[in-house]
């Protein structure tokens, strides 16, 4: 498959020093032009998680992704809310 004719599905996880793997957020579909959106999405997800997530010592960051047929619209970068 040619990435020009498809889109990406992605899932973000963290692996902690206590050997726990947490999925952060949901499986999302991205166009090839959504790099900035995905970066901001990850930062936002980590920021709004409760103290248990924020205080964990992260040892690994896991990006799971796949390519799918069909072009999707680029996501609009939004103003994320950071508390």
N, C-alpha and C positions, 0 to 999 in steps of 0.2 A: 504494500500500500504506500502511496505517496502522501506525505504529511500535508501537502498543499490541498489535497482532496479530503482531509479528515480533521479530527479534533483529538484532544487529549483528555483522558480521565485521570484524576489524581487524588491521592489520599496521603495525608501527612501524619506521621507518628513520631513519638519520642520514646527513647529507651532510657530508663533511669539507672542510677547506680545500684538501686535495690533490685535490679533485674525485672522491672515492670515495664510493659510496653503499653502506652496510652495512645489511642487514636485521637487526634486533635481535629475537630470539625467533621465534616461529612465528605463523602465522595463528590467531587465536583467535576464538571465538564469545562474545558478551557479551549479557546482557540489558540493558534500558534502565536498570537499577538497579546496574550493575557499574562505575560511574565510579571509585569508590575502589579497587576491585580492580585495574582497568586501570592506574591511576596507580601503585600499589604494584608491579605487574608490570613496568612500564617502569623504575622506579627499580632494582628488583632485577636486571633483565637488564643494565642498564648497569653496575651495581656488580660483578657476577660476571664480566664479560668480561675478557679478558687485557689486559696493559699496552698493547698496540697500539691497542686500542679506547679505553681510558681516557686515553691521552696524545694522541689525535687532537684537533685543534681542530675542533669542530662548528660548521658555518656554518648548517645548516638542520636542522630536525626535520620529518620527513614522516610524516603519518598517512594511511594508505590505509584506507578503510572502505567497506562496502556494507551494505545492508539486505536481509534474507532473511525469508521467511515462516516462521511457526512460533515459538511462545513457548518459551524455554528457561529453566531454573532459574537463579536468581541465584547467582553464584559466592560461595563462602564466603571471606571475607578470612582469609588464613592468616598465620602468622608467617613472614615471609620471612627467609632466612638471609643475613646480610651478613658477608662475610669481610674 
